[in-house]
Amino acid sequence: GDKVLVRHLMSHTSEGTPGQRFQYNGFRYGQLSQVVQAATGRSLQEWAYERIIQPLSMENTVPSPPDACAGLSFAPTCERVYAALTGLYYLDINLNPVPGLNRDSFNAGAGLMSTVVDLAKFDAALDANTLVTAATKELMWTPTVSNSGQKLPYGLGWYTQSYRGTRLIWHTGFSPPSTSALFLKLPDEGLTFIALANTDLLSRHFQAGHGDHKDALSSLVALAFYKHFVLAPRYGQPLPVIDWSADNSTVATAISQVQDETVRDILNKELQARGALAASLADLKPRIERFAAMRATAEEVARSLEPQRLGLYAGDYEFSDQGGFTVNVTWTENKLYAAGPGVPPQELLPLSATRFIIPTGYDDYYRLDFVPDAASGQTDRLVLTMNGMSVTGRRK
């Protein structure tokens, strides 16, 4: 098939025919870590520290988890930052906050811990063209065009859109169950909004690339920023006050009576965003219950599996049609672990003798199915399912 290029990974157009369609895939984006290492001879964390973090005096920005810093010159900085880290949390089955989970891997797609102050330094360097040239920045912020000429919602590493003539350059962060973020730039207005949360609830109803969530203004926090720092100054008078506690019909009627079309549209977006948030929270408890049930099933299945059978799955599985990455499966102390590019070994929880999962938060998970050869009966394929999409690797 056609070759997958760095540009395809950076624009999330690597799946299927490269360059044909947008499909957000953080796992594939994470493979850019290998590109950095091949081009510079440095690990991603070393390169990022030397090229970005240290020159910009981002004093509270480090890779996650802690072992991503092991043996590196900036390990003492990592220790200091981790010692000062405030608590992460998520909600338990009764929707009470409980201690959360940090990321267990670092790659180009995720895993950098920071503060809004440090990210403001990064943002200022972007604006001043000290990190990349103005020409490179425009490439990053220009919508990708597909092979068929369709303008896509993503540039290189950033979502790109225009709302009534105003450019919005943005990205969310979403690492369930305990971290989320929003980085929104309005470059023509000279404005930037950065929000970080030690829970995934900032982005849970607003996952980048899923459904209709390719609009920055479907986020309540992005809407609040836009309303008060962009819309209000342009409107020239106090924005209409809406009683959001009223029923939807009453709220919709109140919005319909607003004369200004742009203000009315923003208020309608807020109504939709509030509805999405309410639906997300309503779905949270059943998701947590499903997650608990899934873990209970895994524990029961694990007790019934023959340890020697698990050992038959160990090996390297090559996904040559998916950008050329390898998943390494190991068998240690009667448990299976899988590791991928830039991802340390993750324990596989069994749902059956051939189906395993890697939980990523609540009832979100990666699924791994080991498939035997029809003739020999020996396991020769691994089907990896992420975000509803499946890819197949062959045993090497």
N, C-alpha and C positions, 0 to 999 in steps of 0.2 A: 504493500500500500504506500500512500504518500508519506513522506517523512514529516515527523513532528518537529517543528522548530522552536527555538526559545520564545519567539514572538507568540506562537500558539499557546504555550504554557502561560505566558504573562497576560494574555488576553482571554484565557479560558475558552479557547476555540480548538483545543487539541483532540476532542472526542469525535468519533466517527471520521468523516473526511476532514482532515485538518484545515482550519480556516473557514469552514462552511457555516457553523452555527455556534452560538454562545451557550455554554453549559458550565455554571460555576462549579469548580471542583478544587477545594483547598488541598486535597491530597496530592493532586497533580502539580499544583502550584508549588507545593513543598519540595518537589523534585528539583526546583531551581537551586536548592542548596548545593547539589552536585555540580551544577553549572558554575557557580561561584568558586567552588573548590578547584575545579578543572582550570578555570581561567586565571586564578590568582595564586594557587598553591596553598591557600589558607582555608581553614574551616570557616563556615558562615559566621559563627560567633566571633572568631578572631578578626575576620575582615570587617564585620559590622562595628566592632569595638574600635579598630584602628582607623577606619574610614569615616565613621559617623559619630559614634557615641563619645569617644574621647575628644575629638576636635571640637565638638559642639558643647562640651562640658555637661553632658547629660548624666549627672552624677548619680541618679537613682534609676538607671535603666540597665537591666541585665537579662541574660537569657534565663528561661525556665525550662526544666527543673534545675535544682542546684548542681547536679552532676554535669550539666552542660558547660559549667565553668571549670571543671576539674582539670588541674594541671596547667591552666592558662595564666598569663601574667596578671589578669584582672580578677583572679579568684578572690582576693581579699575584699574587693568592692562587692562582689556577689554575696559574700558572707555578711557584710555590713547591711546590705539592702534586705537580705532575707531576715536578718535579726530584727529589722524595723518594720517588716511587712505586717500590715493590719490583716485581720481575719477575712478569709473567704467564707462564703456560706451558700447554702441552698435550702430548699424547703422540704421538710419531711412529709410523711403521709398525712399528718394533721395540719400541714401548711405552716408549721413553726420553723423558724430559722435554726439550722444546725451547722456545725463546722463543715466547710466545703472542701473541694478537691482542687488542687493545683494541676496544671498541665504536666504531663509526664514525657513530653518531647518538645524539641525545638527545631524548627526548620524555616524555610523561606515563607511558609504559609501562616505560621502561628508560633507563639511561645515567647515573645519578648515582653517582659514586665517593665512598666514605666509609670510615670506620673504625668498629669496634665501640664505641669511646669516644664518638664523635660520635652514633652511633645510640642509645646509651644516654641521651644528652642529649635526643634527640628523643623517646625512650620516656618519660622522666620528664615531659616537657612534655605528652605525651598523658595520662599518669596524673593530672597536676595540672590538666587542663582549660584550659591556657593557650594551646594551639594552636586547639582547637575546644571548644565547650561540651560539657557532659556529655550533653545531649540529642542533639547531632550525633554524638557518639561512639557512642551507642547505636544510632543509625541505621546507622552504618558497620558495627557489629558484630552487627546483627540479620540473620538469614538472609532473603534475598529470597524472596518468595512469588510463584510464577508466576501467569499469568492464570487457570490452572485450579485454583489453590489449593495447588499442591505447594510444599513448603518446599525451597529450593535450597541448595547447599553454600556459597554466597557471599553476602556482604553488599554493601557499597560499598567496593571496594578491598581487601577482606580475605576470606580463607576463614574460615568460622565453623562450629564443630562442638562437640558435647558428647560427652565420653567418661566414662561412668559418673558423670554429674552434674557433671563438671568442664568448664567452658567453655575451649575452645582457639581462640584468635584468631591467625591466622598467614598467612604468605606465603613462598613460595620465590622465589629469583632464579635464572634459568638463561639464560645467554647464551653458547652454545658458540662456540668451544671453550675459552674461558679464564676465565670468571667464573661464580660461583654463590653463593647465599646462603640463609639461613633466618632468619626473624624470627618468633618464637613467643611469644605472650603468654598467660598464665593470669590474667586480670584479677581473678578472685575469690580467687585465692591470693596476689596481689601479686607474681607472678613473671614474669620475662621472660628469654628466651634468644635471643641473637643470634650467628650464625656467618657469617663471610665467608670465601670462598676464591678464590685467584687461579688457579683451574682450574675446569672445569665439573663435576668429579667429585663435588662435594658434593651436587649435585642431579640428576646424569645418570640415576640409577635412580629418581628421585623427581620427575618433571616435573609441575608443577601442572596439573591439569585433564586429564591423559592417563590413560586406562584407569581403574584403581581408585585412583589416587593423589590422592584427595580427602580422605585421612586423614593428618593431621600425623604420626601415630604409625606411618606406614610408612617414616619416615626414621630411620635408625640414630642420627643425632646427636640428633634430637628424643626418641627413645626413651631414650637414655642420660640426657638431662636429666630426663625425666619419672620414670624409675626412681629416680634418686638424690635428687631434690629434692621429689618429690611422693609417689611410692609408698613409698619406704623409711621416711619419717617416719610415714606412716599405718600401715604394716605393723608397726612397733614391734619388729622383730627383723631380724637380717641376712637379706638376700635370698638365695634359693637360688643356689648356684654351679653354673653349667652349663659343661660342657666343650664349647665350640663347635667344637673341632677334630675331634670325633668325627663319625661318619657321621650323616646325617639321621635314620635310624631310631633310633639310640641317643639322639640329642638329643631326639627327639620322645617317646621312652619316658620319659626323665628328666623332661621337662616335664609329662607326664601324671600323674606321681606327686606333683606339687606340690598341696597341699591347698587353698590359698587361690585362689579362682576368679579374682580380679583379677590376682594375681601370675601365675597360669598363663596368663591371656589376654595379658598384656604379654610374657611369654616367648615365646608362640606368635607374637606380632607380630614379635618380634625375629628369630625363626627365619625368618619369611617375608621380612623386610627383608634379612637376610643373604643369602638365596637370590636376591633381586632384584639385590642388589649384585654377587654372583658372576656372575649371568647377564649383567648390564650390562658387566662387565669382559671376560667371554668374548666378547661381541659387538663389543667395541671394535676389535680388530685387523681383523676383516673390514670394519668400517665405514670404517676408515682406508684400507684397500686399495681399497674401492669409491670413496672420495673421490679417491684418487690416479688411479684409472682414469678417473673422470669428468672430471677436469681434463685428462688426456692426450687424451681424446676431444674436449674443447672446443678444445684447441690445434690438433688436426688439422682439425676442421671449420672453425675460423677461417681457416686457410690456404686453404681451398677456396671460401670465400664471396666473392661479388662485392661490393666495398665500396658500390657504388651501390645495391645491393638493401637494404643495411642502412639507408641514408638514407630509404628509403620507409616505414620503420616509425616515424620520428620524429614526435612530435606529442603532444597531450594526450588521455588516455583517461579518460572520466568514469564512475565507478561510482555512478550515481545511486540504485540500489536497495540500496546497501550503506552507508547513512549519509552519502552525498554527498561522496566524496573523489575526488581526481584524481591520476592517475599521469602524470608528465611523462617522455617518452622523448626523449632527445637523441642525436645522431650527431656524435661528435667524434673526429678523427684515426682514422677507420675503425673506431671502436668504438661500441657502443651503451651508453647509461647510462639508468637509470630512477631517478626521485626521487618520493617521496610526501610526505604530510603529516608534517612534522617529521623527514623522512629525507633526507639529502643524496644526490646522485647515486651510484648503485652500478653498477659495470660488469656488463653482462650477458654471460655466457659461453655460446656457442652449442653446442647438442647436435645441431641440424639447422638448415636454412634458416629455419624458423619457430619453433623451440622454443629457449628460452634459460633460463638459471638464474642466481640470485644465491646463491652458497654462504653458509650461515650457520654452518658448522662441520662437520667430518667429512663425512658424506654427507647432512647436512641442507641443504635449500636451498628457496628460493622458485622456482617455475616460472612462466615467462611464455610463453604461446602466442599468436602473432599470427595472426589468422584473417581471410582475405579475404572480401569480399562475393561471393556466388555469381554475380551478374550482371556486375559490373564488374571483378572480380578485384582491386580495390583493398583494401588492409588497412583494415578498419573496426572490428575488435573486438580486445580484448586479454583473454585468460583468465588470471587470476592464481590460482595454486594455492598455498595455505599450510596446513601442518598437515593435509594430506589433504582440504581443502575448497577448492572452486573458485568464483570469482566472475568475472563478465564486465563489462568496461567498454566503452563505445562511444566511438569517436573523435569528438572535438568538431569 
